[in-house]
Amino acid sequence: MLIGEVSRRSGVSTRMLRHYDAIGLVQPTARTSGGYREYATADIRRLFQVECLRTLGLSLGDAKRALDEPDFAPAELVGALIEHTKTRIAAEEELLRKLERVDTASQWGDVMGTIALLRELESESGARRQQAVLAQHERTPLPVDALVEAALSEDDPNVAGALRWSLARGAGEGLAALAGGLASESVEVRRRAAAAIAEIPTTEATTLLKTALTDCDVAVRDRAALTIGMRRVAEAVPALLRIVIEGRSDVEAAEVLGLLADDPTVSEGIMRAMQDKLDATVDASMRLRITQALAEIPGARARDLLAELARDGDRTVAGTAAAILRL
């Protein structure tokens, strides 16, 4: 079979076939009397083997070694090709994600702005990342997925704050992605997700934060409780009481409990829980925190309990209760 026919049947150009011949990769068995290359069946078979190896990513040199060296061991080469292919796929997937983010922009100016933001989010400078987020125009479509990804991985508190602000102005557009962060195995990612969701003032965000009340991390639980408590969600009360009792953000938690206690039914539950804890503990610091929290609770029952505490055996607790009553 002459070179032109081989080219038509194999799809390999005549120029490439001549190159294969020159480097000894696929050489025709014979030549015609006119000097034309003539390929035998074995030559065609070798050509197709070469093309198969090339589809796997092998170079021409590696393909020649694979076919010519009897002791050629392909394992190491194939392993390197696997890693190279994984890297290439990852790069293409990253490109796809960027294109999908840019696709949300409707005008050329928006496209350029989105591309600039995505590039700045990759900067090593926290100040540049922060400025890029804050510089977004309020009418510019947000690359929400990129902002969520950045918010869930950002260590710089200033940049993280800017990212949360940007997501909040999106009116909950990134909540689905943030919900995934809230389910992450990484404590840091869950904390960042909870912080971002807490700044989104929607019913859907509140519902998500309710699920975080049972998180195994205290910081996630506290953030969720304080946020939904401010939104007058009574399910936050047990977690808020724990914050007061355990002495973390007890002043803030007490203020939120006072807000929730405007509802008489909720107030009754708060007072009962505080009374039970006071009856069960002699820890002076804990009793003092509960006393201070009672200053935020409206109603006669809170005043009656403070009157009892004004006679407490611990002078600091008693003095604090008496001072609150005077005020």
C-alpha positions in Angstrom: 0.0 0.0 0.0 1.4 3.3 -1.0 1.8 6.3 1.3 -1.2 8.2 -0.1 -3.6 5.3 0.5 -2.1 4.7 4.0 -2.8 8.3 4.8 -6.4 8.2 3.6 -7.2 5.0 5.5 -5.3 5.9 8.8 -6.0 9.6 9.0 -2.3 10.2 9.5 -1.0 12.9 7.1 1.7 12.0 4.5 4.0 14.5 6.1 3.7 12.8 9.5 4.2 9.4 7.8 7.4 10.6 6.3 8.5 11.9 9.8 7.7 8.5 11.3 9.9 6.9 8.6 12.7 9.4 9.2 12.9 8.6 13.0 12.5 4.9 12.5 9.1 4.7 14.2 7.1 3.3 11.3 9.2 2.4 8.3 7.7 0.9 5.1 9.0 -2.5 4.4 9.7 -1.8 0.7 9.8 0.8 -2.0 8.5 0.6 -5.5 10.7 0.7 -8.5 9.9 4.4 -8.7 11.2 4.9 -5.1 7.7 5.3 -3.5 7.2 4.0 0.0 5.2 0.7 0.1 3.7 -0.4 3.4 3.1 -4.0 4.2 0.4 -5.3 6.5 2.8 -5.4 9.5 3.7 -1.8 8.8 0.0 -0.7 8.9 -0.4 -2.7 12.1 2.5 -0.9 13.7 1.2 2.5 12.6 -2.1 1.8 14.3 -0.3 0.7 17.5 1.7 4.0 17.4 -1.5 6.0 17.1 -3.1 4.1 19.9 -0.2 4.9 22.2 -0.3 8.6 21.2 -3.9 8.8 22.2 -2.7 7.8 25.7 -0.4 10.8 25.7 2.9 9.0 24.9 5.5 11.0 23.0 6.9 9.5 19.8 10.0 8.5 21.6 8.2 6.7 24.3 5.9 5.0 21.7 9.1 3.8 19.9 10.5 2.4 23.1 7.3 0.7 24.0 7.2 -1.1 20.6 10.9 -1.8 20.1 12.3 -2.7 23.6 11.3 -6.2 24.7 12.0 -5.4 28.4 10.2 -2.1 28.4 8.2 -1.7 31.6 5.2 0.7 31.1 4.1 1.0 34.7 6.3 4.0 35.6 5.5 5.8 32.3 1.8 5.1 32.6 1.9 6.4 36.2 3.4 9.6 35.1 0.8 9.9 32.4 -2.0 9.4 34.9 -0.6 12.3 37.1 -0.2 14.5 34.1 -3.7 13.8 33.0 -5.1 14.5 36.4 -3.3 17.9 36.5 -4.6 18.8 33.0 -8.2 17.8 34.0 -8.0 19.9 37.2 -6.7 22.9 35.2 -9.6 22.5 32.7 -12.1 22.1 35.4 -10.8 25.3 37.0 -11.1 27.0 33.6 -14.7 25.7 33.3 -15.6 27.1 36.8 -14.2 30.5 35.8 -16.1 30.5 32.5 -19.4 29.5 34.3 -18.8 32.4 36.8 -18.2 34.8 34.0 -21.3 33.5 32.1 -23.5 35.3 34.7 -22.4 38.7 33.4 -24.7 40.1 30.7 -22.5 42.9 29.3 -18.9 43.1 28.2 -18.1 45.6 31.0 -19.5 43.1 33.6 -17.5 40.3 32.1 -14.3 42.3 32.4 -15.2 43.3 36.0 -15.9 39.7 36.9 -12.6 38.5 35.4 -10.7 41.2 37.3 -12.4 40.2 40.6 -11.6 36.5 40.1 -7.9 37.4 39.4 -7.7 39.6 42.5 -9.2 36.9 44.7 -6.2 34.8 43.8 -3.8 37.6 45.0 -1.4 36.9 47.9 -2.1 40.4 49.2 -5.0 40.5 51.6 -5.4 44.2 51.0 -5.8 43.6 47.3 -8.4 40.8 47.8 -10.4 43.0 50.2 -10.3 46.0 47.9 -11.4 43.9 44.9 -14.5 42.7 46.8 -15.4 46.1 48.2 -15.0 47.7 44.8 -17.8 45.7 43.2 -20.5 47.9 41.9 -23.9 47.2 43.4 -25.5 46.8 39.9 -22.8 44.3 38.7 -23.8 40.7 38.7 -22.0 38.8 41.4 -19.9 35.7 40.7 -21.6 34.0 43.7 -19.9 30.6 43.5 -16.4 32.3 43.5 -17.3 34.5 46.4 -18.6 31.5 48.4 -15.5 29.5 47.7 -13.3 32.4 48.8 -15.4 33.1 51.9 -15.1 29.4 53.0 -11.3 29.4 52.6 -10.3 33.0 53.6 -8.1 33.4 56.7 -7.7 37.2 56.6 -10.5 38.6 58.9 -10.7 41.8 56.9 -11.1 40.0 53.6 -13.5 37.5 55.1 -15.7 40.4 56.4 -15.7 42.0 52.9 -16.7 38.6 51.3 -19.6 38.2 53.8 -20.8 41.7 53.1 -20.8 41.0 49.4 -22.7 37.7 49.8 -25.2 39.4 52.1 -26.0 42.0 49.4 -26.8 39.1 47.1 -29.9 38.5 49.2 -29.2 34.8 49.8 -28.1 33.9 46.3 -25.2 31.8 47.6 -27.1 30.1 50.4 -27.1 26.6 48.7 -23.3 26.7 48.4 -22.9 28.0 52.0 -25.1 25.2 53.2 -22.5 22.8 51.8 -19.9 24.6 53.9 -22.0 24.2 57.0 -21.9 20.4 56.4 -18.1 20.3 55.9 -15.9 18.0 57.9 -13.6 21.0 58.5 -14.4 23.0 61.7 -12.9 26.1 60.1 -15.0 25.8 57.0 -18.2 25.4 59.1 -17.3 28.4 61.2 -16.8 30.5 58.1 -20.0 29.2 56.6 -22.0 30.0 59.8 -20.5 33.5 59.9 -21.4 34.2 56.3 -25.0 32.8 56.7 -25.5 34.9 59.8 -25.2 38.1 57.8 -27.9 37.1 55.3 -31.2 38.3 56.6 -33.6 35.9 55.0 -35.9 33.1 56.3 -33.9 30.5 54.4 -30.7 31.7 56.2 -32.4 31.5 59.6 -33.6 27.9 58.8 -30.0 26.9 58.0 -28.7 28.4 61.2 -31.3 26.4 63.2 -29.6 23.2 61.9 -26.2 24.6 63.2 -27.5 24.7 66.8 -26.5 21.0 67.1 -23.1 21.4 65.6 -20.3 19.7 67.5 -18.3 22.9 67.5 -19.1 25.4 70.2 -18.2 28.5 68.0 -20.6 27.4 65.3 -23.4 26.7 67.8 -22.9 30.1 69.5 -22.9 32.0 66.3 -26.1 30.3 65.2 -27.8 30.9 68.6 -26.9 34.5 68.8 -28.0 35.2 65.3 -31.4 33.5 65.3 -32.1 34.7 68.8 -31.8 38.3 67.5 -34.3 37.2 64.9 -36.7 36.2 67.8 -36.4 32.4 67.2 -37.3 30.7 70.5 -35.3 27.6 69.6 -32.2 29.5 70.4 -33.0 29.8 74.1 -31.3 26.6 75.4 -28.1 27.4 73.5 -28.1 31.0 74.7 -28.6 29.9 78.3 -25.5 27.6 77.9 -23.5 30.5 76.6 -24.4 32.5 79.8 -23.8 29.6 82.1 -20.5 28.6 80.5 -19.3 32.2 80.3 -18.3 32.8 76.7 -20.3 35.7 75.1 -22.5 35.8 78.2 -23.2 39.6 78.0 -24.3 39.4 74.4 -26.3 36.2 75.0 -28.1 37.9 78.0 -29.1 40.8 75.8 -30.6 38.4 73.3 -32.4 36.5 76.0 -33.9 39.7 77.2 -35.2 40.4 73.6 -36.8 36.9 73.5 -38.3 37.4 76.9 -40.7 39.9 75.5 -42.8 36.9 74.8 -44.3 35.8 78.1 -44.2 32.1 77.2 -40.6 32.3 76.3 -39.9 34.3 79.4 -41.4 31.6 81.6 -39.1 29.0 80.1 -36.0 31.2 80.5 -36.8 32.0 84.2 -37.5 28.3 85.0 -34.2 27.3 83.4 -32.3 30.0 85.3 -33.9 29.0 88.6 -33.1 25.4 88.1 -29.5 26.1 87.3 -29.2 28.4 90.4 -30.7 25.7 92.6 -28.2 23.1 91.2 -24.9 25.0 91.5 -22.8 26.7 94.2 -20.3 27.9 91.6 -20.1 31.6 92.4 -18.9 32.7 89.0 -21.8 30.9 87.3 -24.3 32.3 89.8 -22.9 35.8 89.1 -23.3 35.4 85.3 -26.9 34.3 85.8 -27.5 37.3 88.1 -26.1 39.7 85.6 -28.2 38.1 82.8 -31.4 38.6 84.9 -30.8 42.4 84.5 -31.9 42.0 80.9 -35.1 39.9 81.6 -38.3 42.0 82.1 -41.1 41.1 84.5 -41.9 40.5 88.1 -40.5 37.0 88.3 -37.0 38.2 87.3 -37.2 40.9 90.0 -38.3 38.4 92.6 -35.4 36.1 91.8 -33.0 39.0 92.0 -34.4 39.8 95.4 -33.5 36.3 96.5 -30.1 36.6 95.1 -29.6 39.9 96.9 -29.4 37.7 100.1 -27.0 35.2 98.5 -24.2 33.9 100.6 -21.6 35.1 98.0 -21.1 38.8 98.6 -20.4 39.6 95.0 -23.5 37.9 93.8 -25.6 39.5 96.5 -24.2 43.0 95.8 -24.7 42.7 92.1 -28.3 41.6 92.5 -29.0 44.5 94.9 -27.4 47.0 92.5 -29.5 45.7 89.6 -32.7 46.0 91.7 -31.8 49.6 92.6 -31.3 50.5 89.0 
